[in-house]
Amino acid sequence: MPSLKDVKMKIVGVGKTKQITKAMNMVASAKLRGAQARIERFRPYATKYRQVLADLARKVEGNAHPLLAEHEEKKNCAVVMVTSDRGLCGSFNGNIITQALKLAKEKTDAGMSVSFACVGRKGRDAARKAGYNMLTCYADRMGSIDFALAGSVADEVINGYETLAFDEVWLVYGEFVSMGHQPPRSLCLLPLKALEDVDGDGGAADAPREGNGPHCEYVYEPKEEKLLAELLPRYVRVQVYRGLLDTSASEHAARMAAMDNATRNCNELINSLTLLYNKTRQAAITSELIDIVGGAEALNG
């Protein structure tokens, strides 16, 4: 049985760990409020942007813009992976990394060469460990994300697609659905031909809409081709920025849940160690009493 000093030191150590996890839970909760407000404000804009662009893409030919054209031979694929810079958020980063590596394996099995553009230290380390080529990486930037960061990432893959360096570009990120649900998502950024068949909610463009009213018919000025030249690159930037905001909010929600579980486990461990401490102390007292009684009996004898 461990000594009283050892058990007491363990109780003190677990208590200090509990203070840390509780403080991290409070910090994540405070950061989550701001991150959640940002993604909830931006998501309707990104969804509507995709809907309008899908309607615009259906009115032009596939070769009206390089980003709408699908390359005949698909040899190279770029994957933009968005993760957090820090850990202690449960399986959040692991799920995104697993999704990205699964996508990369599918493209590799199809005979394509896969390269990664990573935002977040965890994704960068995982892609390097897996042996994939690294296009670019932005570490220690998830705490201060802005549209300029999304523009830098998007411009690099757009330039690569237009110069035929990439034949496909995918975005993998963590979507913030609720406080307890942040699933990994993969979105095909380029080619944008998929916009002709998919609306902003991921359904068929010509499918009947229930509860959303009649389908809107847009009139464009100037011509659709001129608008596409301006809107298509911005669409890629908007989707990358949405992925950054979603991942940021998801990271804080996942960390909040993980630290809450850790605090609860600390409480259970403290109760268990306290019970062990009391049993150890009682055993020590009983042993001392036995020695005293034995010594007294020896003197009387």
C-alpha positions as a printed Julia matrix, in Angstrom:
301×3 Matrix{Float64}:
   0.0     0.0     0.0
   1.42    3.47   -0.9
   2.53    5.83    1.84
   0.4     8.74    3.03
   2.89   11.22    1.58
   2.74    9.67   -1.89
  -1.06    9.66   -1.96
  -1.24   13.23   -0.71
   1.22   14.39   -3.4
  -0.91   12.71   -6.06
  -4.03   14.47   -4.77
  -2.24   17.82   -4.9
  -0.95   17.13   -8.42
  -4.37   16.14   -9.74
  -5.85   19.23   -8.1
  -3.4    21.48   -9.95
  -4.21   19.69  -13.21
  -7.89   20.31  -12.51
  -7.22   24.03  -12.13
  -5.45   24.1   -15.51
  -8.19   22.2   -17.35
 -10.9    24.36  -15.78
  -9.05   27.54  -16.81
  -8.57   26.22  -20.36
 -12.28   25.39  -20.52
 -13.16   28.98  -19.58
 -10.71   30.43  -22.13
 -12.07   28.18  -24.9
 -15.61   29.18  -23.95
 -14.77   32.87  -24.21
 -13.04   32.43  -27.58
 -15.87   30.26  -28.89
 -18.43   33.03  -28.53
 -16.52   35.3   -30.91
 -15.63   32.54  -33.38
 -19.18   31.21  -33.45
 -20.59   34.69  -34.1
 -18.17   35.17  -37.03
 -19.04   31.94  -38.81
 -22.78   32.39  -38.24
 -22.59   35.84  -39.82
 -20.42   34.71  -42.75
 -22.09   31.38  -43.62
 -25.26   32.85  -45.21
 -23.08   35.07  -47.4
 -20.95   32.14  -48.56
 -24.05   30.02  -49.24
 -25.78   32.75  -51.23
 -22.57   33.5   -53.11
 -22.43   29.87  -54.24
 -26.07   29.89  -55.3
 -25.69   33.03  -57.43
 -22.46   31.77  -58.95
 -24.06   28.42  -59.77
 -26.85   30.22  -61.62
 -24.3    32.34  -63.45
 -22.15   29.33  -64.39
 -25.13   27.56  -66.0
 -25.57   30.47  -68.43
 -22.08   30.3   -69.95
 -20.06   27.64  -71.72
 -17.53   25.54  -69.88
 -14.56   27.26  -71.51
 -15.72   30.78  -70.59
 -13.16   30.89  -67.77
 -10.1    28.73  -66.94
 -11.5    27.86  -63.51
 -14.63   26.38  -65.09
 -12.69   24.17  -67.5
 -11.99   20.6   -66.45
  -8.56   19.32  -67.48
  -8.55   16.31  -69.76
  -5.66   14.57  -68.0
  -5.67   14.58  -64.22
  -2.15   14.11  -62.92
  -1.76   16.49  -59.97
  -4.03   17.23  -57.03
  -3.68   19.89  -54.34
  -5.31   19.48  -50.92
  -5.83   22.54  -48.69
  -6.02   21.18  -45.13
  -7.14   23.44  -42.27
  -6.42   22.3   -38.69
  -5.57   23.96  -35.4
  -2.12   24.98  -34.2
  -2.54   23.47  -30.74
  -3.8    20.2   -29.37
  -5.84   19.36  -26.27
  -9.06   19.36  -28.3
  -9.88   15.66  -28.36
 -10.04   13.9   -31.71
 -10.84   17.09  -33.66
  -7.51   17.4   -35.48
  -7.2    13.65  -35.89
 -10.54   13.46  -37.7
  -9.57   16.21  -40.16
  -6.16   14.66  -40.79
  -7.71   11.22  -41.33
 -10.18   12.7   -43.82
  -7.41   14.51  -45.72
  -5.09   11.5   -45.83
  -7.95    9.27  -46.98
  -8.68   11.71  -49.8
  -4.98   11.85  -50.69
  -4.79    8.05  -50.81
  -7.8     7.89  -53.14
  -6.16   10.36  -55.51
  -2.84    8.53  -55.3
  -4.52    5.22  -56.09
  -6.09    6.94  -59.11
  -2.58    7.74  -60.41
  -2.41   11.38  -59.3
   0.39   13.17  -57.46
  -0.88   14.85  -54.27
   0.5    18.02  -52.67
  -0.66   19.73  -49.48
  -1.21   23.37  -48.56
  -1.68   23.42  -44.8
  -3.09   26.04  -42.46
  -2.35   24.98  -38.89
   0.62   23.28  -37.3
  -1.08   19.93  -36.64
  -1.99   19.39  -40.28
   1.45   20.46  -41.45
   3.19   17.97  -39.17
   0.87   15.14  -40.23
   1.33   15.82  -43.96
   5.11   15.92  -43.58
   5.12   12.72  -41.55
   3.03   10.99  -44.23
   5.64   11.97  -46.84
   3.51   14.2   -49.06
   4.86   17.2   -50.91
   4.27   20.51  -49.11
   3.21   23.45  -51.27
   2.96   25.98  -48.46
   2.15   26.05  -44.78
   0.81   28.71  -42.43
   1.58   27.77  -38.83
   0.56   29.78  -35.77
  -2.03   31.74  -37.78
  -5.3    30.19  -36.57
  -5.44   32.57  -33.63
  -5.63   35.62  -35.92
  -7.28   34.52  -39.16
  -8.51   37.11  -41.66
  -9.55   37.3   -45.29
  -5.99   38.15  -46.32
  -4.82   34.73  -45.13
  -7.61   33.03  -47.1
  -6.68   35.11  -50.13
  -3.03   34.04  -49.93
  -3.93   30.35  -49.8
  -6.59   30.64  -52.52
  -4.42   32.69  -54.9
  -1.69   30.05  -54.8
  -3.98   27.18  -55.77
  -5.82   29.34  -58.34
  -2.53   30.21  -60.0
  -1.51   26.55  -59.97
  -4.79   25.49  -61.59
  -4.61   28.15  -64.29
  -1.02   27.23  -65.13
  -1.98   23.5   -65.27
   0.22   22.7   -62.26
  -2.89   21.24  -60.57
  -5.81   19.42  -62.11
  -7.91   19.3   -58.93
  -8.0    21.33  -55.72
  -9.77   20.12  -52.58
 -10.46   21.82  -49.24
 -10.6    19.74  -46.03
 -11.72   21.45  -42.82
 -13.81   20.96  -39.68
 -17.38   22.19  -39.99
 -19.0    23.78  -36.95
 -22.46   22.21  -36.75
 -23.1    22.49  -33.02
 -21.3    22.53  -29.69
 -21.04   18.75  -29.7
 -20.68   18.03  -33.41
 -17.77   19.21  -35.61
 -17.42   16.69  -38.46
 -14.61   16.91  -41.04
 -15.69   18.07  -44.48
 -14.07   17.87  -47.91
 -15.06   20.29  -50.69
 -13.9    20.31  -54.3
 -12.74   23.89  -54.96
 -11.46   23.41  -58.49
 -12.61   22.74  -61.14
 -15.72   24.83  -60.64
 -17.71   22.84  -63.19
 -19.51   21.25  -60.24
 -21.29   24.56  -59.71
 -23.38   23.9   -62.79
 -24.98   20.87  -61.16
 -25.04   21.75  -57.47
 -26.75   24.58  -55.68
 -25.58   26.33  -52.53
 -27.03   23.72  -50.19
 -25.38   20.76  -51.91
 -28.5    19.53  -53.72
 -29.35   19.26  -57.39
 -29.74   22.65  -59.03
 -32.94   21.74  -60.86
 -34.5    19.87  -57.97
 -37.77   21.29  -56.59
 -37.28   23.49  -53.55
 -39.57   22.78  -50.63
 -40.43   25.65  -48.34
 -38.01   28.08  -49.97
 -40.41   29.69  -52.44
 -39.93   29.99  -56.2
 -36.53   29.79  -57.84
 -34.93   33.22  -58.35
 -34.02   34.32  -61.84
 -31.11   36.79  -61.9
 -30.4    39.42  -64.54
 -26.69   40.21  -64.85
 -24.95   43.36  -65.99
 -22.36   43.47  -67.5
 -22.16   40.19  -69.44
 -21.8    36.89  -67.61
 -18.27   36.31  -68.93
 -17.0    39.57  -67.43
 -18.64   38.84  -64.11
 -17.12   35.36  -63.97
 -13.62   36.76  -64.35
 -14.17   38.72  -61.14
 -16.41   36.4   -59.15
 -14.8    32.98  -59.7
 -11.44   33.75  -58.01
 -13.3    35.5   -55.21
 -15.51   32.42  -54.79
 -12.45   30.28  -54.04
 -11.25   32.84  -51.49
 -14.68   32.93  -49.87
 -14.82   29.15  -49.5
 -11.31   29.0   -48.04
 -12.21   31.76  -45.58
 -15.35   29.89  -44.62
 -13.23   26.8   -43.96
 -10.94   28.84  -41.72
 -13.83   30.28  -39.72
 -15.55   26.89  -39.42
 -12.34   25.24  -38.21
 -11.64   28.01  -35.71
 -15.09   27.73  -34.12
 -14.92   23.92  -34.19
 -11.51   23.94  -32.5
 -12.74   26.0   -29.55
 -15.9    23.89  -29.19
 -13.88   20.66  -29.26
 -11.35   22.01  -26.76
 -14.14   23.17  -24.46
 -15.68   19.7   -24.48
 -12.3    17.98  -24.0
 -11.37   20.2   -21.04
 -14.79   19.68  -19.49
 -14.28   15.91  -19.68
 -10.76   16.27  -18.27
 -12.04   18.34  -15.32
 -14.71   15.74  -14.62
 -12.09   12.96  -14.72
  -9.91   14.94  -12.3
 -12.8    15.14   -9.84
 -13.34   11.39  -10.05
  -9.61   10.72   -9.58
  -9.43   13.07   -6.59
 -12.36   11.25   -4.94
 -10.69    7.89   -5.58
  -7.34    9.1    -4.21
  -9.03   10.65   -1.17
 -10.66    7.31   -0.38
  -7.27    5.6    -0.78
  -5.68    8.24    1.48
  -8.27    7.62    4.2
  -7.8     3.85    3.95
  -4.02    4.22    4.12
  -4.25    6.52    7.16
  -6.64    4.17    8.92
  -4.31    1.25    8.23
  -1.39    3.24    9.69
  -3.42    4.11   12.81
  -4.48    0.48   13.26
  -0.88   -0.67   12.92
   0.27    1.82   15.56
  -2.5     0.75   17.93
  -1.5    -2.89   17.51
   2.12   -2.0    18.36
   1.02   -0.07   21.46
  -1.26   -2.82   22.69
   1.39   -5.44   22.02
   4.01   -3.45   23.93
   1.65   -2.94   26.89
   0.87   -6.66   27.04
   4.55   -7.45   26.92
   5.22   -5.12   29.91
   2.34   -6.61   31.92
   3.63  -10.1    31.23
